């Protein structure tokens, strides 16, 4: 009913006095809001109401609504009835992933293991899955992979995942590589064995709601999980009954080594305000106290451009650095603060290789990944973290400790992690 129709109804049902009173209230209400809250607040409120009435909300999440709705993990899937076994020789592996980006550490590590699988003789195909409206250019992705030092060169074909076509005929193993890709991996009509390359507990990436629930559900899908580090394998097997193996973290010594044999005068913070599990704001609290204790020490922030953030101490904004630039920065630093609220970052071992003492929040999610004696696990207190950073900075035997730290990870090689990965994969495929 329009405004004129409502006015006639009020006049008929309540008479002219009530009609006049209500009309006056309707006219004066905006005036009262303006007087009480000001014109900007009134305008914002009006626009918000207009948006609510005019906007049609459509949920946009990483997995398509159709895929999310079709998976019923409470019932056995067809591919679970008669999974493929390969007793010897190479395996045809399909890897379903989101489109890789230049600075995506998760994709860089994923490609490392695709490269290791190819070096072991297996044949790999990559399928890109996305719900984004932005077009994906395979040639541009190929160009990025060739030019980026952090990505190994792989032989795998790359194409968009088409749910109607599925993976190519003859595929014997399918790897989901992120929670959203577990859905098309589950639904694919191939009877290939299903694996899950798990690098983090992705349900914790979201507040309690649809996305956290959809991510958590993937650990019930019946895939065999091969996880980055022991904490994830323990958590998924304990909490979800998932079959798991894990590979240990390692470090690429071609990128990280000790080049500075003098005392170091700076510190480092892995600053990722766009990644909540890296606890950027919490790190700033600790660093503000460290800056008070050590006002003359340069604090380097790297991982993201933080020029638009208010930071209450002097710092150097290194933004996002190429992997080839990191070692020179690390070798200027005595300590590196890396906050990890879910699975541990790869950075602590890389820092050690460059002679930097990692300062990491204490917890099983970190300790179960590495018990290296040079990692300083500190309770999650900003003041305790700041004190530990200052203590590390003032260590009387700093140069000798830097050398010892680097030597402590000299045997942590990705080739050994690749062996762990391949032994787990081939054991399941041959079983």
N, C-alpha and C positions, 0 to 999 in steps of 0.2 A: 504494500500500500504506500502511495506517495505522501508527501507532506500535506498537500491539500486535502487528500482523503482522510488522513488522521485528524486533521483540524476539524473537519465537518463531523466526524464521529464523536470527538470530545465535546463539541458544541451541542450536539443532539443529546448525548448521554448525561452531561454534567451541567449544562447551562452556561450562560455567558460569563458569570463571575469566575467559575473554575477555569473556563477557557482562557479568560484574560490573565488569570494568575499564572497558568502554565506557560502561556505564550511569553509573558514577561520573564519568567525564569529561564526559558530557552534562549531568549535574546541576551539576558544578563550573565548567563553562565560563562561564556567566553571572556566577558569583561572581568568577572571575578578571578578567573584563572590567570589572565594577563596581569591583573593587579597583584595577585599573590605570588606568582612564580616568574613573571617577566615574559616579554614577547618571545624570546628564544625558546624557553621551556614550552610555551604554548604551541609554538610552531613545530617543535620536535614531537610533542604529544599528538598533534593533529596529523603529522606525516606518518607517525607510527600506526595510528588507527586507520588511516587511508591505505597504508601498505598491507595491513592485516586483511582489509576488505577486498583489496584489488589483487593481491598476490596469491597464486595457487602454488602451494608447497608440494614439491616432489622430492622424496628422499634420494640423495645422491651419495652413494658409498662406494667403496673400492670394488665390491663384488656386485654383479648385476642382480637386480631384484628377482629375475627369473631363476638364475642359478641358485640364489639363496633359498628360494621357495621350494625348489625341486629336490634338494638333498634331504633324505630321511635317513639319518645315520642310525636310527633305532632298528632298522631292518637290514638284513644282509644285502650287499650290493652284488650284482651279477659277476663282477670281476673278482669277488672274493671266493666264489665257488670253485674255480679251477685256475688259480694263478699260474702264470708261465714260469717254468724253470729253464735255466740255461746251464748245462753241465760243464761246458768248456767253450772257449772261443769268445769273441767280442759280443757285447750286448748293445742292442739299439736302444738308446736312452733319449727320451723326450723331457726337456726341461721347460716347464711353464712358469713364466715370470712376468712381472710388470716391466715396462720399458726402462732400460738402464739410463742413468744420468751420469754426467761427468764427475760429480762429487759424491756419488752414492757408494759409501763404503760397503754396504751390504751386497750390492751388485758386484763390486770389485772382488770381494771375497768369493762370491758365487762363481764368477768367471774363473777364478783361480782353480776351483775344484772341477769345473768343466774341462779346463786345460789338463789337469792331472788325470781325469778320466780318459781323455783322448790319448794322453801319453801312455796310459796303461793299455791302449789298444781298442777301447770302446768307441762306438760311433754316436755322436750327439747331434740332436736337433733342438733348436730354441724356438719356443712359441711365446709371443708377447700377448698379454691379456690386460685389457684396461677398460674402464667404464667412462673415461674422459671423453669429452666432445672434441678435444683437440686432435687433429690428425697426427698420426705417427708415421714418420719418414724412415723407412728401413735404410736407405742409402745414407741419411744423415747419422743414424745410429752407428752404422758401419764405419763412417768417417770418424766419429767421436772415439770409437773403440780403437781404431788404428792410431789415432794421434795422442791418446791418453797414456801416460807412462804407468798409471796404476792398473791398467787392464792388460792381461796377457793376450796374445794373439791366438785365437781358436779357429778351428776349421768348421765348426758347427754352422749349419744353415740357420737363418733367422727369418721368421715369417710371423704374421699375426695369427693368433689362435682363432679358428673358425669352429664354433661348437657343432655346426652341422657336419663338417668334414672331420673334425677331431684330429688326433695325431695320425701320422702316416701309417699305412699298413706295414706290419712287420715290427712295430714298436714293441719292445719287450719290458721296458721299465719306464714309468712316468714319475718324475719328481715335481711335487709342489714345492714352491720356494718362498712363499709368503702366504698369510692366512687366506687372502682373497683368491689366490691361485689354487688352493686346495679344493674349491668348489668345482671349477671346470675339470680338475684332475679326477675328482670323485665321479663326476657325471660322464666323463668320456666313455664311449662305447667299447674301447679296446679292453681286452682282458689282461693287459700288461700289469705287472706287479706295481703297486703304489708305494712310493717313498716320499718322505717329507724332509727337506733340507731346512732345519730349524736353526735360525741364528739368534732368536730372542723370543721371550714370552710375550707375544704380540697382543694378547688380550689386555695387558697392562698399559698399552699405548693409549687407551681411551677411558673416559669416565664410564661408570657403570651404565650400560644402555645397550642398544641394538648392536653396535659395532663390537663392543667388548664381548658380548654374548656370541655373536657370529664367529669371532676369532677363536674364542674358547672352544666352541663346538668342534672346530677342525681337529682338535686333539682326540676326539672320539671317532674319527672317520675310519680307523683301522689301518692307517698307513704305518709303515715302518719308519720311525724317525731316526735320522742321523744328525746329531746336534753339535753346535759349536760349544765345546766345553762340557764339563761334567755336571754342572749345576742344572742345566736344562734337561739333560738326560734323566737325572734323578727326579726332578720336579714332574716331568711328563709321565714317567713310569709310575711314580708314587701317587700323584693326584688323579691321573686319568687311566692308569693301567695300560699305557701305550708301550709297545715294543720299541726300545731305543738302543742305539749305540752312540758314541761320541768320538770326536777327534779333538786333540789338544790344540790350544792356541800356539802360534809360532810367530816368527818375525823374519822379514826379508832383509837380510844383512847387506844386500846390494844398495839399499836405501838408507839404512840406519847404522851408524858406527860412531865411535869416539874419534873426533878430529881435534878437539881442544884439550890440551894437557895443562892448561892453566886453571886457576880458580875462577869459578863462574860467578857472574854478577847480576843475573836476571832470573825470573821465574816465569812459568807458563801456565795458562788456564785454557782447557778445552771448552770454549764458549759457544754453546749451541742454544740460543734462546728459543729457536723453533722446534727443539726436540725436548719435550718436558722431562724425559727420563734422564737427561743430562743435568737437571737441577741448576740451571743457569743462575736464577735469582739467589738460590742458597749459596752457590759458589761466590757470588758477589758479597754476601754477608761475611764470609770467611776472609775474602781478599781485602775488604775494607778494614778489618782488624789487622791483617798482616801489613797493610799499607801504613797503619798507625804505628805498628811495632818497627817496621823497616821502611821509613818514608823515602829512602834514597834508592831503593831497589826497583828496577824496571819490571813492570808486570805486563807480560805479553798475552793478549787475548786472540785466539785463532780458532777457526771453525765456522765463523759466520761474520758478516759485516754488522758490527754492533754500534755503528755511528749514530743510529737513531734511538739508542737506549740511554737513559740517564744512569750514569755510573759514578758513584761517589768517591772516586780516587783517580789519581793520574794513571794512565795506561797507554799501551801501544796497541792500536787496532790493526791486526794483521789480516783480518777478514778470512777468506778461504784461500789456502795456499795449495799449490801443486805439490804432489808428493816429492818432487825433486827439490823443493825449497825447504822442506821440514827439517832435515838433518842440521843445516846451518843454524836454524833457530834453536833447535833443541840443545845444540852444543854451546849455546850462550847461557843456558839455564841450569840452575842447581836443582830445582824442584819443579814438578809439574802436577797441577791439580786436575784430576779426572774424576768427575762424579758419575757413578753408574748405579741407577736405581733398579735396573732389571739385569740382564746378562752383562757381564763385564765387557768393556770396550777393548779393542785391540791395542789402544794407545799405551797402556802401561808397559807392555813388553817392548813396544817400539821405543818408548822413552828410555827404558833400561838399556837397550842396545846402543843408544846415543849417550849413555852415561848420566841420565837424569833420574833423580829419585821420584817415583810416582807416589803421590798422596791420593789415596782412594778411600771413599767411605766404606767402613767395615760392614760385613754381612756375608752370609753364605753364598749369595749370588756372585760375589767377587772372589772370596776365598776358595770356593770349590772349583774355580777356573784356574787360579794360580796361587800357589803357596810360596812363591819366590820370596826369599828372606829380605830382599831389598825393597819390596813394595811396602810402604807404610800404610797399613790399614788403620784408620782413625774413626772413632765413634762420630756419628753425624751431629757434631756440635760445631758451629762456626768458630767459636773461640778455641776449641781443641785443635781444629784443623789449622787455624792461623798459627798457633803455638808450635805445632809440628813442622809447619813450613819454615818458620823462623829457626827452629832447632836444626833442621836439615841444612838450611842456608849457612848456618854458623859452624857446621861440622868441621873439626880441626883437620881431619884427614880426607878432605873433599875430593882431591884429585885421585888419590889411590882408590877411593870408593867408586868413583866414576868408572875407572878401568875394571874394577871387580864386578860392578853391575853389568857392564857390557859382556864380560866373560861369562856371567851367570846364565845368559840366554844364548850363548854361542851355539849350543846344541839344540835349541828350539827351532827346528827347520821345518818349513812348510812341506818339504818332501816327505818327512816323517808323518806329518798330519795327513798327507795324501795317502800314505800307506795304511794308516788307521781307517781312513774313509773307505778305501778300496777293499780292504779286508772285510769290513762290515757289509758293504754293498754286495760283494761277490759271494760271501757266505749265505746271504739271504737269497740271492738269485740262484745259487746252485742247490739250495735246500729243497 
